[in-house]
Amino acid sequence: MDSLEKLTIETPEQIELEFPVAGLGSRGLALLVDSLIQLMVVITVFFSLQLVSPDLARYWVTAGKWVTAASIFLMFCLYWGYFALFEIFWNGQTPGKRLAHVRVISASGRAINVFEGIARNFLRAIDSQFGYLVGLIAIAADNKNRRLGDMVAGTVVVHELQDQGDSFWYSQQSTLANVPSVETIAAMTAQEFQLVEIFLNRRLDLPYEQRQKTAQSIAEHIGTRLNVPPADRTPPENFLEELSRRYRDAVRFR
């Protein structure tokens, strides 16, 4: 791990979630891998067009400025769209980030949304100036290792502590003695559900002891308010999984 910095998120329920912030080393590795993939795509497309049309070079010179403009636009889409689309649909990761075991998340701890994915990468055009010197200066000056795009979008890049790909939501089978009742689920607030969702989505990125402590704190906070006996909210993670699953089912069938 190349960074000792931690992102600490305090929820409205005064429960703290900690994530190790990714440093220059892991982010640089991710960028290198992604850049090589983009370069391979460009080379593949170019030679494919050459095979289809051997006179491509001559047409390129004589076709006019609109071809040049279209080419610049397509290159921008490849450069910008690659990062934005992967991060939006791969839960904050690109192939390079997945290899480097880092992920972009919202500053609130949840997965990034479409706006955040677009915003942070739109500013990449500024961060990448002078060989990413602008971005490097921003990262070095910020205590959360954020480049300008992250600051504008409200995102941060964190380490994944376990190599398990996309985080899973639920265990194969619940071990709770008594599952939460319909009345319990109905009494949950949207804010409580969001807190549970953030934890379940990010738990694989937390150190084991911190993960257990956080699950216990959230389960105790919500369980106490909903009058769930302590014996019925053990193990805490299974209790939170059941709350999430049943809340989603209740919303789905309303």
Secondary structure in CASP SS format (residue, H / E / C, confidence):
PFRMAT SS
TARGET T0000
AUTHOR 0000-0000-0000
METHOD secondary structure of the structure
MODEL  1
M C 1.00
D C 1.00
S C 1.00
L C 1.00
E C 1.00
K E 1.00
L E 1.00
T E 1.00
I E 1.00
E E 1.00
T C 1.00
P C 1.00
E C 1.00
Q C 1.00
I C 1.00
E E 1.00
L E 1.00
E E 1.00
F E 1.00
P E 1.00
V E 1.00
A C 1.00
G C 1.00
L H 1.00
G H 1.00
S H 1.00
R H 1.00
G H 1.00
L H 1.00
A H 1.00
L H 1.00
L H 1.00
V H 1.00
D H 1.00
S H 1.00
L H 1.00
I H 1.00
Q H 1.00
L H 1.00
M H 1.00
V H 1.00
V H 1.00
I H 1.00
T H 1.00
V H 1.00
F H 1.00
F H 1.00
S H 1.00
L H 1.00
Q H 1.00
L H 1.00
V H 1.00
S C 1.00
P C 1.00
D C 1.00
L H 1.00
A H 1.00
R H 1.00
Y H 1.00
W H 1.00
V H 1.00
T H 1.00
A C 1.00
G C 1.00
K H 1.00
W H 1.00
V H 1.00
T H 1.00
A H 1.00
A H 1.00
S H 1.00
I H 1.00
F H 1.00
L H 1.00
M H 1.00
F H 1.00
C H 1.00
L H 1.00
Y H 1.00
W H 1.00
G H 1.00
Y H 1.00
F H 1.00
A H 1.00
L H 1.00
F H 1.00
E H 1.00
I H 1.00
F H 1.00
W C 1.00
N C 1.00
G C 1.00
Q C 1.00
T C 1.00
P H 1.00
G H 1.00
K H 1.00
R H 1.00
L H 1.00
A H 1.00
H C 1.00
V E 1.00
R E 1.00
V E 1.00
I E 1.00
S E 1.00
A C 1.00
S C 1.00
G C 1.00
R C 1.00
A E 1.00
I C 1.00
N C 1.00
V H 1.00
F H 1.00
E H 1.00
G H 1.00
I H 1.00
A H 1.00
R H 1.00
N H 1.00
F H 1.00
L C 1.00
R H 1.00
A H 1.00
I H 1.00
D H 1.00
S C 1.00
Q H 1.00
F H 1.00
G H 1.00
Y H 1.00
L H 1.00
V H 1.00
G H 1.00
L H 1.00
I H 1.00
A H 1.00
I H 1.00
A H 1.00
A H 1.00
D C 1.00
N C 1.00
K C 1.00
N C 1.00
R C 1.00
R C 1.00
L H 1.00
G H 1.00
D H 1.00
M H 1.00
V H 1.00
A H 1.00
G C 1.00
T E 1.00
V E 1.00
V E 1.00
V E 1.00
H E 1.00
E C 1.00
L C 1.00
Q C 1.00
D C 1.00
Q C 1.00
G C 1.00
D C 1.00
S C 1.00
F C 1.00
W C 1.00
Y C 1.00
S C 1.00
Q C 1.00
Q C 1.00
S C 1.00
T C 1.00
L C 1.00
A C 1.00
N C 1.00
V C 1.00
P C 1.00
S C 1.00
V H 1.00
E H 1.00
T H 1.00
I H 1.00
A H 1.00
A H 1.00
M C 1.00
T C 1.00
A H 1.00
Q H 1.00
E H 1.00
F H 1.00
Q H 1.00
L H 1.00
V H 1.00
E H 1.00
I H 1.00
F H 1.00
L H 1.00
N H 1.00
R H 1.00
R H 1.00
L H 1.00
D H 1.00
L C 1.00
P C 1.00
Y H 1.00
E H 1.00
Q H 1.00
R H 1.00
Q H 1.00
K H 1.00
T H 1.00
A H 1.00
Q H 1.00
S H 1.00
I H 1.00
A H 1.00
E H 1.00
H H 1.00
I H 1.00
G H 1.00
T H 1.00
R H 1.00
L C 1.00
N C 1.00
V C 1.00
P C 1.00
P H 1.00
A H 1.00
D H 1.00
R H 1.00
T C 1.00
P C 1.00
P H 1.00
E H 1.00
N H 1.00
F H 1.00
L H 1.00
E H 1.00
E H 1.00
L H 1.00
S H 1.00
R H 1.00
R H 1.00
Y H 1.00
R H 1.00
D H 1.00
A H 1.00
V H 1.00
R H 1.00
F C 1.00
R C 1.00
END
